[in-house]
Amino acid sequence: MARGDSHVVDLLKISIEILYKELCGKLLDMCNADSSLHELEMRFLLPSDALFAEPIQITLDKRVHWYAGLTKQGQPCPICVTRVSKGPALVNDQSDAVKTGELERFIFIQQCIITRE
């Protein structure tokens, strides 16, 4: 692949990432307005063919939304779904989690990612 081609591919990747974040932002707004949509939110944000070693980070309004990974069967991890059923933890890091009272959920999601088989 020529050097110019690599640059085009990089630009396409960035464009796709921006569009994905926009879509997730609209979906989050829907889910925050109607708590019954959280299952839909998890399904859209966690594609069935993906396994994540780290939580997905989606930055919206200077907040980072953390989403847990999937089981090997491609389903949202049941522990994470249970722990964040009222909505995603809105924390950037552990210190933010302490300040916002989200520490328990933040740690639980992190542990779930690390210990998932």
Rosetta blueprint (number, residue, H / E / L):
1 M L
2 A L
3 R H
4 G H
5 D H
6 S H
7 H H
8 V H
9 V H
10 D H
11 L H
12 L H
13 K H
14 I H
15 S H
16 I H
17 E H
18 I H
19 L H
20 Y H
21 K H
22 E H
23 L H
24 C H
25 G H
26 K H
27 L H
28 L H
29 D H
30 M H
31 C H
32 N H
33 A H
34 D L
35 S H
36 S H
37 L H
38 H H
39 E H
40 L H
41 E H
42 M H
43 R H
44 F H
45 L H
46 L L
47 P L
48 S L
49 D L
50 A L
51 L L
52 F L
53 A L
54 E L
55 P L
56 I E
57 Q E
58 I E
59 T E
60 L E
61 D L
62 K L
63 R E
64 V E
65 H E
66 W E
67 Y E
68 A L
69 G L
70 L E
71 T L
72 K L
73 Q L
74 G L
75 Q L
76 P E
77 C L
78 P H
79 I H
80 C H
81 V H
82 T H
83 R H
84 V L
85 S L
86 K L
87 G L
88 P L
89 A E
90 L E
91 V L
92 N L
93 D L
94 Q H
95 S H
96 D H
97 A H
98 V H
99 K H
100 T H
101 G L
102 E L
103 L H
104 E H
105 R H
106 F H
107 I H
108 F H
109 I H
110 Q H
111 Q H
112 C H
113 I H
114 I H
115 T H
116 R L
117 E L
